[in-house]
Amino acid sequence: MGSSIDIQSDIRVKRSVQQYLFPFLLRGEKIESFAERLLEEGFIFFDLSDQSQEVMFYGKDRISARSLDHFFMPNIKQILFPEKHKDIEGIRRFSKKMNRQCSLNAPFLKTTFILESVDVFVCPFHIGFINLRVTLPENLSFDDVLYFGDVFRKMEQISEQDELTEVKCGEKTYQTVKDYIFSELIPPLGEYVINAKKEDSYFGSLPFFIDERMYVISYINYNGESISETNLYRTGKLNGYGPDGERFAGAFNPAYISRYCEDKVYDRWSDRTYYVMSEHHFSCITRESGSLEERLASQMYGEHFYSIFLLLYYKIVLLKISHDHAEVDVIKDQYNTELLIVMITKFSSKYYLPTINSTESGTEIYDYAKRILRIDHLYADVKDTLKTLYQNQEKLNDKRMNYLLQILTTYMVISGIFGMNLVIEDWKEGFNISTIMGYAFFEWFSLIVILSGIFVAIALGVFFLKSYFRERKNRKKIMF
């Protein structure tokens, strides 16, 4: 590893709690039945005004509804914490207390853990999230905590070593975390999830997102001296043990590690507390104690959790929009193109908010994570997509309107020249079939033009009415 790398051995963790977020796509026609099914399965709709829920899902910890209520601005609070489970425009959370003792058997770690609770988030734009809350045993080593997070976040077996990993819960043993979730925790989930990879048995695969691993949010309270930069780097990467079972850093160059920490570590309260942020891990590492330690743990379930969750939701929606744009033929598929424009506009105006809270530290941590997850970059791409779609739609609509006007003008000129003079005059005294049968060629021609014009006008009217009502219906369907 090199003598210049200070890994700091034998760091003991007083306690550690971890949360695992997994995104998936919901079937649009089954979203509301899914919400009702969750309630039937014992899940409880999360209501911020219900004080009993402050201590229901977090083991020995709790959240502060009052702090959450004041932390987020009103415009985002009504989206994050809808008042009713049928509020389809909000991010609805359904939670279930588990309190199950399970065990993880991995190549370099065998340990018990407590699954405190499970959340299922039903979000606009057909996005769903699962969140697992896990409490690890006290006095594990720092290396064990990182290794547990790295192993448990893998939904599928990726390497040969993963084939030696299993999760036990009661009398049942699961070879993958995916099986543990879909068979043990939320059995009905597979009925409502879109399986994008038809050839796989892996539910919820997103074709635009690397989702074989879950996003980890962890709180680590440890004993000892100030933590080294190398261990902060290892935290961001979840580097516990290497392939040989030895303590693993993943980098040799101290300068590289320093640059990484400068970019991804929020050290306002150094050397007591650090927040480490990466593309797959958000962590609070602290050696505080007493009421301050309890407050930090509460924030990782409350304020900071919802901030990170919202950013992950933004990322999934933005990636979904980019993927949908790539799948749509903007020339031939005008209908889906228009729905995509509506989707982008709705997301930009109602859900994507640059600022979500007014506290200084909360805003700084949010901005750190937002930059690391590249949310602004993804949003800029989507805004460019919207601009391009508008330009293409405007050109296509102009062409279609020109064609329609040309057709209608032709009908008006021909019917005006022939119909009004040759046909309509014959009908002043009433309709007479014998008169029509005696028409000359030009009179038959003008009659056909008039009748076809009436037919075209009626057909266009029906078409536009159907399009209008279908658009209203599907604008809602595509988002909720």
Helices and strands as residue ranges (DSSP letters): E 12-25, G 28-30, H 31-40, E 44-45, G 51-54, H 65-71, H 74-80, E 92-106, E 109-123, G 124-126, E 127-135, E 140-141, H 142-152, G 161-164, E 166-169, E 172-174, H 177-179, I 180-185, G 187-191, E 215-222, H 229-237, H 254-264, E 265-266, E 273-277, E 281-286, H 290-301, H 303-327, H 334-346, I 347-351, H 360-372, H 375-414, I 415-423, G 424-427, H 433-437, H 441-479
